Amino acid sequence: VNKLEESFDFINEGTKPLAAYLFTNDNKFKEEFVKNVSAGGDGSIRYPPYTDTKQKTMKALVAGDVTGVVRALFGWS
């Protein structure tokens, strides 16, 4: 595809994929793709760019700290 919007249309035409592979050198395109094509929203946490909020959320998840996850997601930590 040539445009980001075309990729969403193409993906949404079929059944929900288990994975999406993106081959590009365009970092802006890559960031938008990851933000918009994720399963249940966890893709935005698991994939780059790793912001301070994402790092805090992942650390809390790994530690099993439910309160820490909520605090990180709401920016309270």
Phi, psi and omega per residue, in radians:
V1 nan 2.781 -3.120
N2 -1.839 -0.311 -3.125
K3 -2.256 2.620 3.136
L4 -0.995 -0.749 -3.120
E5 -1.067 -0.630 3.114
E6 -1.107 -0.611 -3.138
S7 -1.156 -0.684 3.117
F8 -1.119 -0.775 3.128
D9 -1.063 -0.782 -3.126
F10 -1.075 -0.804 -3.123
I11 -1.166 -0.737 -3.082
N12 -1.281 -0.250 3.125
E13 -1.206 -0.531 -3.095
G14 -1.738 -2.941 3.058
T15 -1.252 2.827 -3.089
K16 -1.120 2.116 -3.100
P17 -1.307 2.679 3.050
L18 -1.436 -0.387 -3.127
A19 -2.635 2.736 3.046
A20 -2.337 2.252 3.126
Y21 -1.938 2.271 -3.102
L22 -2.095 2.177 3.116
F23 -2.024 1.795 -3.130
T24 -2.741 2.739 3.018
N25 -1.779 -0.034 -3.090
D26 -1.554 1.797 -3.081
N27 -1.110 -0.630 3.117
K28 -1.101 -0.786 3.096
F29 -1.045 -0.775 -3.116
K30 -1.072 -0.795 3.140
E31 -1.084 -0.774 3.130
E32 -1.142 -0.685 3.135
F33 -1.078 -0.846 -3.122
V34 -1.104 -0.685 3.128
K35 -1.135 -0.601 -3.016
N36 -1.721 -0.289 -3.122
V37 -2.118 1.575 3.106
S38 -2.565 2.715 3.138
A39 -1.592 1.990 3.078
G40 1.129 0.253 3.092
G41 1.510 -0.184 -3.091
D42 -1.289 -0.295 3.119
G43 -1.051 -0.620 -3.133
S44 -1.202 -0.400 3.104
I45 -1.501 -0.681 -3.011
R46 -1.393 -0.339 -3.002
Y47 -2.026 2.690 3.132
P48 -1.062 2.779 0.007
P49 -1.314 2.486 -3.108
Y50 -1.571 1.782 3.126
T51 -1.457 2.984 3.102
D52 -1.024 -0.721 3.139
T53 -1.118 -0.754 3.128
K54 -1.088 -0.737 -3.133
Q55 -1.117 -0.769 3.130
K56 -1.123 -0.694 3.136
T57 -1.127 -0.807 -3.131
M58 -1.125 -0.706 3.114
K59 -1.087 -0.724 3.123
A60 -1.164 -0.695 3.105
L61 -1.089 -0.802 -3.128
V62 -1.120 -0.633 -3.140
A63 -1.371 -0.180 -3.103
G64 1.307 0.410 -3.087
D65 -1.644 1.596 -3.095
V66 -1.067 -0.750 3.121
T67 -1.068 -0.700 3.119
G68 -1.123 -0.642 3.106
V69 -1.107 -0.849 -3.140
V70 -1.074 -0.768 3.134
R71 -1.072 -0.742 -3.135
A72 -1.148 -0.767 -3.102
L73 -1.144 -0.574 3.130
F74 -1.619 -0.001 3.107
G75 1.302 0.460 -3.109
W76 -1.653 0.053 -3.107
S77 -1.997 nan nan
